């Protein structure tokens, strides 16, 4: 009968935290060493326990836990491993097993390479070996993190599966190329969003059209798609639509560093704040424009509720309260059989408190007032854009109040002159230093002259920065105005407003509290158009949308 004292468990482990020593620690090398040792010492091998590719910093390894279960079942009395690092690289856990768990169960631990055998009692080296092994794992973890960060800053795509609309380049798995079938789905989702569809309506539309979900599409197009990630439903969800609409990958970015692990000992993933993400632009072909993406971000946060009368609020998310910046929502009222539409501050409407306890005032705004005001602007804008269509850039400069070409040319010439003088000063100071180093001029003379030139350099740089900023602002104003006029040009014949027109042209409308009643009512509206900001209505209509229009964003 075999004595229990001779029954051994052979434990083998290999993972990336072995670094450059992985070859000498290969599973085959460990197996040969352990089997020979067991044979030479007359041990009966109960079983081999192999964890291949699992870090030693965790002890939740399948075969390690199976070995522990066999120990608790009193099936083995000896644990043999190549060295202590095979057992693990977590000092606290190694101390638990070697000082508490194994001794309590009379388990003899043998780490061949470290000369450790608990049966002999001379194992003072064991705690030090354990600490060294943990620090080795910590160092490897730092190097891996550093390498990953470098790849992230290089814009290498690191996720296991490419997002819908792309696939990994067969020649370079860290680069994305467009997948046209998936790209059609992505563009369709963004088109629905900019048309004013909410997340729920987009999800319902995609499901009704029979468009495969993200997981279904990936499952159909990737042979090695993970089994655990396969689709469980053919219905789109709000979350899936939001994932697509918020993904900057579709702008040509590679976004890395969204998650990290708690520590090298704990592999649980935790989300990182957005300001810590690594976003690298222009890494692959974008699927949608930046304007479309930004508009979609704005709209997905707007909650659009259908009224009892089933009327759509085309101004949803666009009209803001001037006092609290909350959205104004649609309300219907009846007088003498006629339905009147108005907009009410949500913060005022949503709380039951009355009188002075309300969080805001009503900011009652007739929908007709907003509709007529915006439409009046658009008609004048569009008519002027059409009138000057043959030379839109010249009109854009007039419209933006940047029509003084001579002043712009003078500013550019002044910038060129200052840049030239700054380069001359750099050369003068460099030569002056050389003369001082060669002993051709004294210290006092050098300090006096260099101080003078450095002061001139500093003054020029300050003036240059201010003038360059002014010129850039002028160019940006003209460019933004050009974009706006090009966007508004198709609406020359517009008779009514619709949601698509509003989303294309209007950024927001700010409603102030009105005064008076019915025909004597007065109310201030600030209409902020995309690209050009708010227009002074008095100047605008006085000049019929011509020139010197003051606008702000």
C-alpha positions in Angstrom: 0.0 0.0 0.0 1.3 3.5 -1.0 1.9 5.8 1.9 0.1 9.2 1.6 3.4 10.9 2.6 4.8 10.0 -0.8 1.9 11.2 -3.0 2.8 14.3 -4.9 1.1 17.0 -6.9 3.2 18.5 -9.7 2.3 22.2 -10.3 3.3 23.9 -13.5 2.6 27.5 -14.6 3.6 29.8 -17.4 2.5 33.3 -18.4 3.7 36.6 -19.9 4.8 37.9 -16.5 7.8 35.6 -16.9 9.2 38.0 -19.5 12.5 37.0 -21.1 12.7 33.9 -18.9 9.7 32.3 -20.5 11.7 29.8 -22.6 13.5 28.3 -19.5 10.1 28.2 -17.8 8.2 26.5 -20.6 5.7 23.9 -19.6 7.7 21.1 -21.2 10.9 22.1 -19.4 9.0 22.3 -16.0 7.3 18.9 -16.7 10.6 17.2 -17.4 12.3 18.7 -14.3 9.4 17.8 -12.0 8.9 14.3 -13.2 12.6 13.5 -12.9 12.7 14.9 -9.4 9.6 12.9 -8.3 11.1 9.7 -9.8 14.6 10.3 -8.2 12.9 10.8 -4.8 10.5 7.9 -5.0 7.3 10.1 -5.1 4.1 8.8 -6.6 2.7 11.5 -8.9 -1.0 11.8 -8.2 -1.6 14.4 -10.9 -0.1 17.3 -12.9 -1.8 20.7 -12.5 -1.0 23.0 -15.4 -2.0 26.7 -15.7 -0.7 27.9 -19.0 -1.0 31.6 -19.9 -2.3 32.7 -16.5 -0.5 35.4 -14.4 1.0 34.4 -11.1 -0.4 37.6 -9.5 -3.8 35.9 -9.3 -4.6 32.7 -7.5 -7.9 32.2 -9.1 -6.3 29.8 -11.6 -8.4 26.8 -12.6 -5.8 24.1 -12.0 -4.3 25.7 -9.0 -7.8 25.7 -7.4 -8.2 22.1 -8.5 -4.9 21.2 -6.7 -6.1 23.1 -3.6 -9.4 21.1 -3.7 -7.4 17.8 -3.9 -5.2 18.9 -0.9 -8.3 19.6 1.1 -9.6 16.2 0.2 -6.4 14.7 1.5 -5.4 13.1 -1.8 -1.8 14.5 -1.8 0.8 15.4 0.8 3.5 17.0 -1.4 3.5 20.0 -3.8 6.4 20.1 -6.2 7.1 23.1 -8.4 10.1 24.3 -10.4 10.5 27.4 -8.2 8.5 29.6 -5.9 7.5 32.0 -8.7 5.6 29.1 -10.4 3.3 28.9 -7.3 2.6 32.7 -7.6 3.9 36.2 -7.6 1.7 37.7 -4.9 3.6 38.0 -1.7 0.6 38.1 0.6 -1.0 35.0 -0.9 2.3 33.1 -1.0 2.7 33.9 2.7 -0.9 32.6 3.4 -0.3 29.3 1.6 3.3 28.6 2.8 2.8 29.7 6.4 -0.8 28.8 7.1 -2.6 26.7 4.5 0.1 24.1 3.8 1.4 23.7 7.4 -2.2 23.3 8.7 -2.7 20.3 6.3 0.8 18.9 6.7 1.7 19.6 3.1 5.3 19.5 2.1 6.3 22.2 -0.4 9.3 21.7 -2.7 10.5 24.5 -5.0 13.4 22.8 -6.8 15.2 25.8 -8.3 15.1 27.8 -5.1 16.3 24.9 -2.9 13.2 25.1 -0.8 11.9 22.0 1.0 9.7 22.6 4.0 10.4 19.1 5.3 14.0 20.2 6.1 13.0 23.3 8.0 15.7 25.6 6.7 13.6 27.9 4.5 14.5 31.4 5.7 15.0 32.3 2.0 11.4 31.7 1.2 9.9 35.1 2.3 12.7 37.0 0.5 12.1 34.9 -2.7 8.4 35.7 -2.5 9.0 39.4 -2.2 11.5 39.4 -5.1 9.0 37.4 -7.3 6.3 40.0 -6.6 8.5 42.9 -7.5 9.5 41.1 -10.7 5.8 40.8 -11.6 5.3 44.5 -10.7 8.2 45.5 -13.0 6.9 43.3 -15.9 3.5 44.9 -15.4 4.9 48.4 -15.6 6.8 47.5 -18.8 3.6 46.0 -20.3 1.6 49.1 -19.4 4.3 51.4 -20.8 4.4 49.4 -24.1 0.6 49.6 -24.4 0.6 53.3 -23.7 3.2 53.8 -26.4 1.1 51.8 -28.9 -2.0 53.8 -27.8 -0.2 57.1 -28.5 0.8 55.8 -31.9 -2.8 55.3 -32.7 -2.8 51.5 -32.9 -6.2 50.0 -32.6 -6.1 47.5 -29.8 -9.7 46.2 -29.2 -10.4 42.5 -30.0 -13.2 43.3 -32.5 -13.5 46.3 -34.9 -16.6 48.5 -34.4 -19.4 48.0 -37.0 -18.5 49.9 -40.2 -14.8 48.9 -40.0 -12.8 45.7 -40.1 -9.1 45.1 -39.1 -6.7 45.4 -42.0 -5.4 41.9 -42.9 -1.9 43.4 -43.3 -2.0 45.2 -40.0 -4.3 44.1 -37.2 -3.8 47.4 -35.4 -5.2 49.4 -38.3 -8.9 49.8 -39.4 -10.3 49.8 -42.9 -13.8 50.6 -44.0 -16.3 47.8 -44.3 -18.9 49.1 -46.7 -21.9 47.0 -45.6 -21.4 48.0 -41.9 -20.7 51.6 -42.9 -24.1 51.8 -44.6 -25.7 50.9 -41.2 -23.6 53.5 -39.3 -24.4 56.3 -41.8 -28.1 55.4 -41.7 -28.1 55.7 -37.9 -26.4 59.1 -38.0 -28.8 60.3 -40.8 -31.8 59.3 -38.6 -30.3 61.2 -35.7 -29.8 64.4 -37.5 -33.3 64.2 -38.9 -34.4 64.5 -35.3 -35.1 60.9 -34.4 -34.6 60.1 -30.7 -32.7 57.0 -29.5 -35.9 55.0 -29.0 -37.3 55.9 -32.4 -34.0 55.0 -34.1 -33.8 51.6 -32.4 -37.4 50.9 -33.3 -36.9 52.0 -37.0 -33.7 49.8 -37.3 -35.6 46.8 -35.9 -38.6 47.3 -38.2 -36.3 47.6 -41.2 -34.7 44.2 -40.3 -31.2 45.7 -40.0 -28.9 43.3 -38.1 -27.8 44.4 -34.6 -24.1 45.1 -33.9 -23.6 41.6 -32.5 -25.6 40.0 -35.3 -23.5 41.8 -38.0 -20.2 40.9 -36.3 -21.3 37.3 -35.9 -22.2 37.1 -39.6 -19.0 38.7 -40.8 -16.3 37.4 -38.4 -15.5 33.8 -38.4 -13.6 34.0 -35.0 -16.3 36.1 -33.3 -16.3 35.0 -29.6 -19.0 32.6 -28.6 -19.9 34.5 -25.4 -20.5 37.7 -27.4 -23.0 36.3 -29.9 -26.4 38.0 -30.3 -29.3 36.9 -28.1 -31.9 39.1 -29.8 -32.6 40.7 -33.2 -33.9 43.9 -31.6 -31.9 47.1 -31.5 -31.7 48.9 -28.1 -31.2 52.5 -27.1 -27.9 51.6 -25.6 -26.6 50.1 -28.9 -27.7 53.2 -30.9 -26.0 55.4 -28.3 -22.8 53.4 -28.6 -22.7 54.1 -32.4 -23.6 57.8 -32.1 -21.0 58.5 -29.4 -18.1 56.6 -31.0 -15.4 59.0 -32.3 -13.9 56.1 -34.3 -16.4 57.1 -37.0 -14.5 60.5 -37.3 -11.2 58.8 -38.0 -10.0 58.7 -34.4 -8.5 55.7 -32.6 -9.6 56.0 -29.0 -7.5 54.0 -26.5 -7.1 53.9 -22.7 -10.8 53.8 -21.8 -10.2 51.2 -19.1 -7.5 50.0 -16.9 -6.9 47.4 -14.2 -7.0 48.2 -10.5 -3.4 47.0 -10.0 -1.0 44.4 -11.4 -2.5 42.0 -8.7 -6.1 42.7 -9.6 -7.1 42.3 -13.2 -10.7 43.7 -12.7 -11.3 46.4 -15.4 -12.3 49.9 -14.3 -13.5 52.8 -16.5 -11.2 55.8 -16.8 -12.6 59.4 -17.0 -13.0 60.7 -20.6 -10.3 63.4 -20.0 -7.8 60.5 -19.6 -8.7 58.7 -22.8 -6.0 58.7 -25.5 -7.6 60.0 -28.8 -5.5 60.1 -31.9 -7.1 61.7 -35.0 -6.7 60.9 -38.7 -5.8 57.2 -38.2 -8.3 55.8 -40.8 -11.0 56.9 -43.2 -13.9 58.6 -41.4 -17.5 57.5 -42.1 -19.3 60.7 -41.2 -18.4 64.5 -41.1 -17.5 66.3 -37.9 -20.6 68.5 -38.2 -22.9 65.5 -38.4 -21.2 63.9 -35.4 -21.4 67.1 -33.3 -25.1 67.6 -34.2 -25.8 64.0 -33.2 -24.1 64.5 -29.8 -26.4 67.5 -29.2 -29.6 65.7 -30.1 -29.2 62.4 -28.3 -29.4 64.2 -25.0 -32.8 65.8 -25.9 -35.8 64.0 -24.5 -38.7 64.3 -27.0 -42.1 63.4 -25.7 -45.2 63.0 -27.8 -48.1 65.2 -26.6 -51.6 63.9 -25.9 -52.6 65.5 -29.1 -49.9 63.6 -31.0 -48.3 66.8 -32.1 -44.6 66.8 -32.7 -42.4 69.5 -31.1 -40.0 70.5 -33.9 -38.3 72.9 -31.4 -37.5 70.1 -28.9 -34.1 70.7 -27.3 -33.5 74.0 -29.1 -35.4 76.5 -27.0 -33.8 77.3 -23.7 -34.9 79.3 -20.7 -32.9 82.5 -20.3 -33.0 82.3 -16.5 -32.1 78.6 -15.8 -31.0 77.3 -19.2 -33.5 74.4 -19.0 -35.3 73.3 -22.2 -38.8 74.7 -22.9 -41.3 71.9 -23.6 -44.5 71.9 -25.7 -47.9 72.6 -24.0 -51.4 72.9 -25.5 -54.2 75.0 -24.3 -57.8 75.4 -25.6 -59.7 78.7 -25.8 -63.1 78.8 -27.5 -62.4 75.5 -29.3 -59.0 76.6 -30.7 -55.8 74.8 -29.7 -52.9 77.1 -28.9 -49.3 75.7 -28.8 -46.8 77.3 -26.4 -43.5 76.5 -24.8 -43.0 76.4 -21.0 -39.8 76.2 -18.9 -39.4 72.6 -17.8 -38.0 73.5 -14.4 -41.2 75.6 -13.7 -43.5 72.9 -15.1 -41.9 69.8 -13.5 -42.2 70.9 -9.8 -45.4 71.1 -7.9 -44.4 73.9 -5.6 -46.3 77.1 -6.1 -45.6 80.8 -5.8 -42.2 81.9 -4.5 -41.2 78.3 -4.0 -41.1 77.5 -7.7 -37.6 77.0 -9.1 -38.2 79.2 -12.1 -40.9 81.3 -13.8 -43.0 80.0 -16.8 -41.2 81.9 -19.6 -44.4 81.3 -21.6 -43.5 81.5 -25.3 -46.0 81.1 -28.1 -44.8 78.5 -30.7 -46.0 80.9 -33.4 -43.6 83.6 -32.1 -40.6 81.3 -32.3 -41.7 79.9 -35.7 -42.3 83.3 -37.3 -39.1 84.8 -35.9 -36.8 82.0 -37.1 -38.5 81.8 -40.4 -38.2 85.6 -41.0 -34.4 85.4 -40.4 -34.1 82.3 -42.7 -36.0 84.0 -45.5 -33.8 87.1 -45.5 -30.6 85.0 -45.1 -31.6 82.7 -48.0 -32.6 85.5 -50.3 -29.3 87.3 -49.8 -27.3 84.1 -50.2 -29.2 83.5 -53.5 -28.7 87.0 -54.7 -24.9 86.8 -54.1 -24.5 83.1 -55.1 -22.1 84.1 -57.9 -19.6 85.6 -55.4 -20.6 84.2 -52.0 -17.2 84.8 -50.5 -17.3 88.5 -51.1 -20.7 88.7 -49.6 -19.6 86.6 -46.6 -16.9 89.1 -45.8 -19.4 91.9 -46.0 -21.9 90.0 -43.9 -19.2 89.2 -41.2 -18.1 92.8 -41.2 -14.6 91.8 -42.4 -14.7 93.5 -45.8 -11.6 95.6 -45.4 -9.2 93.7 -47.6 -6.6 96.5 -47.4 -6.6 96.3 -43.6 -6.2 92.5 -43.7 -3.4 92.7 -46.2 -1.7 95.4 -44.0 -2.0 93.1 -40.9 -0.5 90.2 -42.8 2.4 92.3 -44.0 3.0 93.5 -40.4 3.0 89.8 -39.3 5.6 88.9 -41.9 7.7 91.9 -40.9 7.6 91.0 -37.2 8.5 87.3 -38.0 11.5 88.5 -40.1 12.7 90.8 -37.3 12.3 88.0 -34.7 14.5 85.7 -36.8 17.1 88.5 -37.1 17.1 89.0 -33.3 17.6 85.3 -32.8 20.7 85.4 -35.0 22.0 88.6 -33.4 21.8 87.1 -29.9 23.4 83.9 -31.0 26.4 85.7 -32.5 26.6 88.0 -29.5 26.9 85.0 -27.2 29.7 83.6 -29.4 31.6 86.8 -29.2 31.2 86.8 -25.4 32.3 83.1 -25.3 35.4 84.0 -27.3 36.3 86.9 -25.0 35.8 89.5 -27.7 33.4 91.5 -25.5 33.1 91.9 -21.8 30.4 90.6 -19.5 28.9 94.1 -18.8 28.7 94.8 -22.6 27.2 91.4 -23.3 24.5 91.8 -20.6 23.6 95.3 -21.7 23.3 94.4 -25.4 21.6 91.0 -24.9 19.1 92.5 -22.5 18.2 95.1 -25.1 17.7 92.6 -27.8 15.8 90.2 -25.5 13.4 92.9 -24.5 12.7 93.8 -28.2 12.2 90.1 -28.9 9.7 89.8 -26.1 7.7 92.9 -27.2 7.6 91.7 -30.8 6.4 88.3 -29.8 3.6 89.7 -27.7 2.4 92.0 -30.5 2.7 89.2 -33.0 0.6 86.8 -31.0 -2.1 89.5 -30.6 -2.2 90.4 -34.3 -2.1 86.8 -35.4 -5.0 86.0 -33.2 -7.0 88.9 -34.6 -6.3 87.9 -38.2 -7.2 84.3 -37.5 -10.5 85.4 -35.9 -11.2 87.4 -39.0 -10.5 84.5 -41.3 -12.6 82.2 -39.1 -15.5 84.6 -39.1 -15.5 84.7 -42.9 -15.1 80.9 -43.1 -18.0 80.3 -40.7 -20.2 82.7 -42.5 -19.5 81.0 -45.8 -20.5 77.7 -44.4 -23.7 79.1 -43.0 -24.7 80.8 -46.3 -24.0 77.5 -48.2 -26.2 75.6 -45.7 -29.1 78.1 -46.0 -29.0 78.5 -49.8 -31.3 75.4 -50.4 -34.0 77.0 -48.3 -34.6 80.0 -50.6 -38.2 79.0 -51.3 -39.0 77.8 -47.7 -42.6 78.6 -46.6 -42.6 76.7 -43.4 -40.2 75.4 -40.8 -39.4 71.7 -40.2 -37.2 69.8 -37.8 -34.5 69.1 -40.4 -34.2 72.8 -41.3 -33.9 73.8 -37.7 -31.3 71.3 -36.9 -29.3 72.3 -40.0 -29.4 76.0 -39.3 -30.1 76.8 -35.6 -27.9 76.1 -32.6 -30.3 77.3 -29.9 -33.0 79.8 -29.1 -33.0 81.6 -25.8 -36.4 82.8 -24.5 -36.7 85.6 -22.0 -39.7 86.2 -19.8 -42.4 88.1 -21.7 -44.7 90.9 -20.6 -48.1 92.1 -21.6 -51.0 90.0 -23.0 -52.0 88.9 -26.5 -51.5 91.7 -29.1 -49.7 93.9 -26.6 -47.4 91.2 -25.5 -43.6 91.7 -25.9 -40.9 89.1 -25.5 -37.2 88.9 -26.3 -35.8 85.9 -28.2 -32.1 85.4 -28.9 -31.7 83.1 -31.9 -28.2 81.6 -32.2 -27.5 80.2 -35.7 -24.9 77.5 -36.3 -21.5 78.9 -37.4 -22.4 82.6 -36.9 -24.0 82.9 -33.5 -26.6 85.4 -32.5 -27.6 88.3 -34.7 -28.6 91.8 -33.5 -32.2 92.0 -34.9 -32.3 95.8 -35.1 -29.1 96.0 -37.2 -30.0 92.9 -39.2 -33.5 93.9 -40.5 -32.4 97.5 -40.9 -29.7 96.4 -43.3 -31.7 93.5 -44.8 -29.0 91.0 -43.9 -26.3 93.0 -45.7 -23.2 94.0 -43.8 -21.6 95.0 -40.5 -23.8 92.5 -38.6 -22.7 92.1 -35.0 -22.8 88.5 -34.1 -21.6 86.5 -31.1 -21.4 82.8 -30.2 
